[in-house]
Amino acid sequence: MYNLTDINTIKRVMSRHGVTFSKALGQNFIIDPEVCPLIVEKSGVTQEDGVLEIGPGVGVLTQEIAKKAKKLVALELDTRLIPVLGDTLEDFSNVEVINADVMKTDLERLFAESFSDCENIHVIANLPYYITSPIIMMLLESRLPVKAITVMVQKEAGERLCADVGSRDAGAVSVAVNYYSVAEELFFVPRESFMPSPNVDSEVIKLKVREKPEFTPTDEEYFFRVVKAAFSQRRKTAANGLSSGLGMSKDKIFAALENSGLATNVRAEKLTMEQLYTLSEELYKMR
Ligand code: SAM
């Protein structure tokens, strides 16, 4: 089996296929031998489960997932890496590599075709950092039958995604993540663990997908419009952002805040999930 945490092995297999690293596609490959086994262990994947991997690169994480899962489908956007993966994953019969963009793939169909005999479906990845949040939001919003999403992300992005709603670090994206999942920061990974080494550190996070949200808004789309508007002006009060974002008068916004038991000068990052929900229901009645 290829030792893909060995720099010379990576270089050899890439140069055999005439491939160089693509910065534009966020290609930073894991070279710390402890990281991939730990990601797979923490993901909780079992021999009965199917896994979608996004961006296998040269296959370092893919190999570790393949050892533990029943089936693995890996989507890689970079066409040049497909023959490389053909070599590095030759020992595994439970892996399918597809040359595709995860954002343009019909995942519902892919899951039905590939994982119908699997107990649970997991997403595991060292994500390309240039589209971390869009990928995570797409996975959560599409309500795919996924048990958990265990992914490596840039450290700052991980902190924001997993921030407690109602805490200083929270933003609209933390609310969305919390709405669909229970988020946990698992472990820190320094920049030296990658080749080429990026300018930022990383961390692995796990999003356990909720069967249903804790609160069910009358209109989910409106709830997220409220959240986006409330957090839109970070240094100002929620009322400011809500008024401009929803195109509603300040009087109406103040009334909705008061009906929700909130101060009219409250900041969005102080609001809990329940308070955001209550506020959005009040605003919905007044729209
Ligand atoms: N999994 C490998 C590892 O950990 O060493 C590589 C991770 S690297 C950070 C991200 C990978 O995602 C690259 O191989 C890149 O080509 C691929 N990628 C980038 N954008 C993608 C997309 N939209 N869909 C699928 N793969 C993508």
Boltz pocket constraint, residues with backbone or C-beta under 6 A from the ligand:
constraints:
  - pocket:
      binder: B
      contacts: [[A, 25], [A, 26], [A, 27], [A, 28], [A, 29], [A, 30], [A, 54], [A, 55], [A, 56], [A, 57], [A, 58], [A, 59], [A, 60], [A, 61], [A, 62], [A, 75], [A, 76], [A, 77], [A, 78], [A, 100], [A, 101], [A, 102], [A, 103], [A, 125], [A, 126], [A, 127], [A, 128], [A, 129]]
      max_distance: 6.0
